[in-house]
Amino acid sequence: MVGLSHHSAPVPVLERVSISPENMGKVLDELHRSDSISEVMALSTCNRIEVYADVARFHPAVADVTMLLARLSGMGVTELGDHLYVHFAEAAAEHALRVSAGLDSMVVGESQILGQLRSAYAVGTEAGTVGRVLHEVSQTALRVGKRVHAETGIDRAGASVVSVALEHAVQIFEAGADGSGCVFPGADEHAVHAGHALAGKRFVIVGAGSMGALAGATLQRLVGGGDIDAVVINRSAARAQRLAGILGGRAVGLDELSDEIAAADVLISSTGATGLVVSADAVQPRDGRPLVVLDLALPRDVDPAVSLLPDVHYVDLEVLRNSGAMVSDDEVSAANTIVAGELRSYLAHEQALSVAPTVTALRARAAEVVDAELLRLNGRLPGLDPDIRAEVASSVRRAVDKVLHTPTVRVKELATTPEGNAYAAALRELFDLDPAAPGSVTGVRQIGDDT
């Protein structure tokens, strides 16, 4: 796994490296054609870009991924390398599980990442760049994410990026009302105050995708579940109208953006555009009325210069990156326990699979020896009764199977131990086996194999 996230890079760098949905297929295809990479998928969200790959050679694969990301971003390899992190084998699998559980998110416990990981897996599968290895780790990660959100309180306590952004809006309005800007300690109490602070406000939602829909749903929940005074603007008019209908608001065209912002109290923008959607010129003088701008897009939708305008409060992902959610240590510990248990099971399964080529090669070698000896018997005793010949052949095969049964079962069991690789290696050495020979199971790669 090669990537960068809010942990390692500022938002401007993440914006430059971000892979758009339109380019994702080309990126996967280019990496898949590398001699060092046999499987690949990429996760590109508003605060992380990570490439997961099954590789034949570690260092060349890392170099291929790094150079492609550097080219996409227009940055030098050394400059980009300062923000990259690399995980291999067990560490890569553990990272994928932690990401799916929301433990590595900007806001711990947010559940959007689970859907984003599912989408990355689906895109890789459709592109033909996901095989057995990434299928197994992806399905394990998705199962872990579901378990963590179902079995712990992290999903209920951990706010989404949208929720944390709206908390900033509440603080701004509360500060304007009483000068305190306080954050209420209890989740229920905070929701009540948030609803009061946002009640009666007019919202402009630019972008009717998943983030825009989540923003609308969160606003409805905070104000008590009823209709909200919302204007939805989206490139697709049909999608804008659909979201506006759900919220009890209305949809307008992009050409009315400036007028709608002038009448709004909160602007929430989260489109998939690659350039600015809201320029500083689109924000008219406020005459003392505060405007909270929540830019949740990557790359940014709103020109950061709006923060210099009077009465405008600008919040983007850079502001949110260090914002926390109300997740207790016990909830995080419970999630970590699930991740650790699932990781052990995954690694044990993969290690057991890794000895399959050796076991298959051993049985193939034994079958070759039996067949050769039976052929020699036919040459020496051509007149042997067919029934006796069949019984002799059956007896020999049963004897060989019984002799091989214990070592093959034990080597599979021992494969899950720290010394598991050594036992399979000993079998290969003792019996002069070539697991990669024709007829053996060659599709299973050993975790950590860098040859």
Order of alpha helices (4+ residues) and beta strands (2+ residues): beta-alpha-alpha-beta-beta-alpha-alpha-beta-alpha-alpha-alpha-alpha-alpha-alpha-beta-alpha-beta-alpha-beta-alpha-beta-beta-beta-alpha-alpha-alpha-alpha-alpha
